[in-house]
Every structure is written in C-alpha cells, then in structure tokens.
Amino acid sequence: MTVPASLKLLHDRTDEGASVASLAAICTGRKERVMPTMKKRSEERRQHPRYALPPMYTRVLVRLLDEDEFTWEGHAYDISEGGLRFELDRAIAPGTPVAMRIDLPHAPSERSTMRRSAFVFANIVWLQDEDEPGPVRMAAVFTQFARQGDRELLFNRLMRTAYRQAA
C-alpha cells in the first residue's frame, strides 16, 4: 500500500509542545514502558473522551516516517480526538514517531461509499507486555492530521456513532 503524498510532505511537523526530542525519553525498568509526565498519576490527563471501538473491526496501518509504505497492520481498541490504543504483532518503542491510517468502521446508517479512513502522524507513548508472546498493545498520541478534513471525519464519526465511552 502506498502512502499519500500529504503524509510524506508533513512527516516532520508536530503540534506545539510535542517535540520528538521530548517524546524520545522513556521510563525503564517496568513491564509497561511509559513516557514521563509532569502530572500526578491520580490526575486525569486526557483532554478528549475515549470511545471503545468494535473489537477487530477498526484496522490500523502503521509505518515509520522513513518508510514509503505502511508495513504493519493491527487493530484499534479505543480512540479519541487526541490518540488511540491499538495492537500490532511488533512492538514500537515509546517516543517513536509514526504515520498511521485508521479505518473507522461503517455505522449502520452510512453508505458504503463514504470516506472512513483518517491519516495521522503520531508518537508512540506506551506499550504493554512487550515480552509476552502474541500481539503488543500500544498507545499513540496524535501530533498532526495528514489531510484536510481528517480531524473532522474522526470527530464527527465519534460524536454521531453509538460508540460507548471507554473508561
């Protein structure tokens, strides 16, 4: 699968305060590697509500920024305007910038011809149980929506579809 030209052109852009250097530092010595944070653990850090997605129906394609094609395929568990939790058969280290294609499931009332893929740039922020056999769960925070309208596509889909809010 080839990557849209807009992903290649925007690969070095990040949102304010999300520099690759600051995202490259990781905590060590834990089963779950997490990006360091200045906030207390008990505080809610999410800026957007998360929505649970139908299991195995939200395909995610991932590539590193120096690659021309999406090389890994997995699926998402939950999503928000700011990021998503997903799994792949391969672990990607926290702090790694990636490009992603997120194929949102069709709502029952939608026509099958409606656009449903959003392209984003993101940084991996944690991974879980990388030493366990099988797929690895990870989370990524979005740094840039690659195409005009992708943010609106995602937000509108989440708001008008009957996804339940994740805990």
Sine and cosine of phi, psi and omega as CSV:
sin_phi,cos_phi,sin_psi,cos_psi,sin_omega,cos_omega
0.00,0.00,0.76,-0.65,0.01,-1.00
-1.00,0.05,0.37,-0.93,-0.06,-1.00
-0.99,-0.13,0.71,-0.71,0.05,-1.00
-0.84,0.54,0.55,-0.84,-0.02,-1.00
-0.85,0.53,-0.54,0.84,-0.02,-1.00
-0.90,0.44,-0.51,0.86,0.05,-1.00
-0.92,0.39,-0.65,0.76,0.00,-1.00
-0.92,0.38,-0.63,0.77,-0.04,-1.00
-0.94,0.34,-0.53,0.85,-0.11,-0.99
-0.98,-0.20,0.09,1.00,-0.17,-0.98
-0.87,0.50,-0.40,0.92,-0.04,-1.00
-0.99,-0.13,0.09,1.00,0.01,-1.00
-1.00,-0.04,0.60,-0.80,0.11,-0.99
-0.67,-0.74,0.38,-0.93,0.06,-1.00
-0.93,0.38,0.29,-0.96,0.00,-1.00
-0.84,0.54,0.67,-0.74,0.07,-1.00
0.98,0.21,0.07,1.00,-0.04,-1.00
-0.88,-0.48,0.81,0.59,-0.02,-1.00
-0.93,0.36,0.55,-0.84,0.01,-1.00
-0.87,0.49,-0.61,0.79,0.01,-1.00
-0.88,0.48,-0.68,0.73,-0.01,-1.00
-0.94,0.33,-0.45,0.89,0.01,-1.00
-1.00,0.08,-0.17,0.99,-0.06,-1.00
-0.98,0.19,-0.35,0.93,0.01,-1.00
-0.96,0.28,0.70,-0.72,0.00,-1.00
-0.75,-0.66,0.41,-0.91,0.10,-1.00
-0.99,0.10,0.59,-0.81,-0.01,-1.00
-0.87,-0.49,0.16,-0.99,0.06,-1.00
0.98,0.20,0.31,0.95,0.02,-1.00
-0.78,-0.63,0.46,-0.89,0.08,-1.00
-0.91,0.42,-0.61,0.79,0.03,-1.00
-0.96,-0.27,0.92,-0.39,0.00,-1.00
-1.00,0.10,0.73,-0.69,-0.11,-0.99
-0.74,-0.67,0.56,-0.83,0.12,-0.99
-0.94,0.35,0.64,-0.76,0.02,-1.00
-0.91,0.42,0.48,-0.88,0.02,-1.00
-0.66,-0.75,0.44,-0.90,0.00,-1.00
-1.00,0.00,-0.22,0.97,-0.06,-1.00
-1.00,0.04,0.40,-0.92,0.07,-1.00
-0.92,0.39,0.51,-0.86,-0.01,-1.00
-0.88,0.48,-0.55,0.83,-0.06,-1.00
-0.97,0.26,-0.27,0.96,0.00,-1.00
-0.98,0.19,0.58,-0.81,0.10,-0.99
-0.97,0.23,0.86,-0.52,-0.05,-1.00
-0.99,-0.14,-0.25,0.97,-0.05,-1.00
-0.93,0.36,0.69,-0.73,0.05,-1.00
-1.00,-0.09,-0.32,0.95,-0.07,-1.00
-0.75,-0.66,0.56,-0.83,0.06,-1.00
-0.92,0.39,0.56,-0.83,0.05,-1.00
-0.99,-0.12,0.53,-0.85,0.01,-1.00
-0.82,-0.57,0.77,-0.63,0.05,-1.00
-0.94,0.33,0.65,-0.76,0.00,-1.00
-0.95,-0.30,0.41,-0.91,0.03,-1.00
-0.87,0.49,0.80,-0.60,-0.04,-1.00
-0.82,0.57,0.70,-0.71,0.08,-1.00
0.92,0.39,0.15,0.99,-0.04,-1.00
-0.92,-0.38,0.03,1.00,0.00,-1.00
-0.88,-0.48,1.00,-0.04,-0.05,-1.00
-0.95,0.30,0.63,-0.77,0.05,-1.00
-0.80,-0.60,0.79,-0.61,0.11,-0.99
-0.94,-0.33,0.68,-0.73,-0.11,-0.99
-0.74,-0.68,0.58,-0.81,0.14,-0.99
-0.57,-0.82,0.44,-0.90,0.15,-0.99
-0.97,0.25,0.37,-0.93,-0.09,-1.00
-0.93,0.37,-0.37,0.93,0.01,-1.00
-1.00,0.00,0.11,0.99,0.03,-1.00
-0.98,-0.21,0.49,-0.87,-0.03,-1.00
-1.00,-0.02,-0.36,0.93,-0.04,-1.00
-0.77,-0.64,0.42,-0.91,0.09,-1.00
-0.93,0.36,0.82,-0.58,-0.10,-0.99
-0.95,-0.30,-0.31,0.95,-0.03,-1.00
-0.82,-0.57,0.60,-0.80,0.05,-1.00
-0.82,-0.57,0.69,-0.72,0.04,-1.00
-0.49,-0.87,-0.40,-0.92,0.05,-1.00
-0.58,-0.82,0.41,-0.91,-0.06,-1.00
-1.00,-0.08,0.51,-0.86,0.06,-1.00
-0.98,-0.20,-0.69,0.72,0.06,-1.00
-0.49,-0.87,0.31,-0.95,-0.13,-0.99
-0.51,-0.86,0.44,-0.90,0.12,-0.99
-0.61,-0.79,-0.03,-1.00,0.09,-1.00
-0.91,0.42,-0.39,0.92,-0.11,-0.99
-0.98,-0.19,-0.22,0.98,-0.04,-1.00
0.11,-0.99,-0.12,-0.99,0.02,-1.00
-0.46,-0.89,0.35,-0.94,0.11,-0.99
-0.94,-0.35,0.74,-0.67,-0.12,-0.99
-0.50,-0.87,0.07,-1.00,0.09,-1.00
-0.67,-0.74,0.53,-0.85,0.07,-1.00
-0.72,-0.70,0.23,-0.97,0.08,-1.00
-0.98,0.20,-0.10,1.00,-0.04,-1.00
-0.75,-0.66,0.67,-0.74,0.05,-1.00
-0.98,0.21,0.62,-0.78,0.12,-0.99
-0.87,-0.49,0.79,-0.61,-0.11,-0.99
-0.89,0.46,0.64,-0.77,0.11,-0.99
-0.82,0.57,0.63,-0.78,-0.04,-1.00
1.00,-0.10,-0.19,0.98,-0.02,-1.00
-0.98,0.21,0.82,-0.57,0.09,-1.00
-0.98,0.18,0.67,-0.74,-0.03,-1.00
-0.68,-0.74,0.27,-0.96,0.20,-0.98
-0.94,-0.35,0.60,-0.80,-0.06,-1.00
-0.70,-0.71,0.53,-0.85,0.19,-0.98
-0.89,-0.46,0.83,-0.56,-0.04,-1.00
-0.92,-0.40,0.89,-0.45,0.01,-1.00
-1.00,-0.10,0.98,-0.17,-0.01,-1.00
-0.96,0.29,0.63,-0.78,0.01,-1.00
-0.92,0.40,0.45,-0.89,0.07,-1.00
-0.95,0.31,0.65,-0.76,0.17,-0.99
-0.98,0.17,0.49,-0.87,-0.04,-1.00
-0.82,0.57,-0.52,0.85,-0.06,-1.00
-1.00,0.07,-0.06,1.00,-0.08,-1.00
-1.00,0.06,0.48,-0.88,0.16,-0.99
-0.97,0.22,0.55,-0.83,-0.04,-1.00
-0.93,0.37,-0.21,0.98,-0.01,-1.00
-1.00,0.04,-0.10,0.99,-0.03,-1.00
-0.94,0.34,0.64,-0.77,0.03,-1.00
-0.90,0.44,0.70,-0.72,-0.02,-1.00
-0.66,-0.75,0.14,0.99,0.03,-1.00
-0.97,-0.24,0.74,-0.68,0.08,-1.00
-0.92,-0.40,0.69,-0.72,0.04,-1.00
-0.95,-0.31,0.77,-0.64,-0.05,-1.00
-0.67,-0.74,0.38,-0.93,0.26,-0.96
-0.98,-0.21,0.60,-0.80,-0.07,-1.00
-0.50,-0.87,0.26,-0.97,0.13,-0.99
-0.86,-0.51,0.73,-0.68,0.07,-1.00
-0.93,0.36,0.77,-0.64,-0.04,-1.00
-0.93,-0.38,-0.40,0.92,0.12,-0.99
-0.34,-0.94,0.35,-0.94,0.14,-0.99
-0.65,-0.76,0.42,-0.91,-0.13,-0.99
-0.81,-0.59,0.70,-0.72,0.11,-0.99
0.80,0.60,0.75,0.66,-0.02,-1.00
-0.92,0.40,-0.37,0.93,-0.01,-1.00
-1.00,0.04,-0.16,0.99,0.02,-1.00
-0.98,0.18,0.55,-0.84,0.06,-1.00
-0.93,0.37,0.49,-0.87,0.03,-1.00
0.98,-0.18,-0.13,-0.99,-0.04,-1.00
-0.87,0.49,0.45,-0.89,-0.02,-1.00
-0.93,-0.36,0.79,-0.61,0.07,-1.00
-1.00,0.10,0.66,-0.76,-0.02,-1.00
-0.63,-0.78,0.21,-0.98,0.13,-0.99
-0.75,-0.67,0.56,-0.83,0.02,-1.00
-0.74,-0.68,0.59,-0.81,0.09,-1.00
-0.96,-0.27,0.74,-0.67,-0.02,-1.00
-0.95,0.31,0.70,-0.71,0.06,-1.00
-0.94,-0.35,-0.40,0.92,-0.05,-1.00
-0.30,-0.95,0.70,-0.72,0.18,-0.98
-1.00,0.03,0.76,-0.65,-0.19,-0.98
-0.97,0.23,-0.54,0.84,-0.05,-1.00
-0.87,-0.50,0.51,-0.86,0.08,-1.00
-0.88,0.48,0.76,-0.65,0.02,-1.00
0.99,-0.10,-0.20,0.98,-0.01,-1.00
-0.92,0.39,-0.64,0.77,0.03,-1.00
-0.88,0.47,-0.71,0.71,0.00,-1.00
-0.91,0.42,-0.65,0.76,0.05,-1.00
-0.84,0.54,-0.76,0.65,-0.01,-1.00
-0.89,0.45,-0.77,0.64,-0.05,-1.00
-0.89,0.47,-0.73,0.69,0.00,-1.00
-0.89,0.45,-0.64,0.77,0.01,-1.00
-0.90,0.44,-0.68,0.73,-0.01,-1.00
-0.92,0.40,-0.62,0.78,-0.07,-1.00
-0.97,0.24,-0.51,0.86,-0.09,-1.00
-0.98,-0.21,-0.12,0.99,0.01,-1.00
-0.99,-0.15,0.45,-0.89,-0.09,-1.00
-0.99,0.10,0.72,0.70,0.12,-0.99
-0.96,0.27,0.61,-0.79,0.05,-1.00
-1.00,0.07,0.53,-0.85,0.02,-1.00
-0.94,0.34,0.72,-0.69,0.01,-1.00
-0.99,0.14,0.45,-0.89,0.00,-1.00
-0.94,0.34,0.00,0.00,0.00,0.00
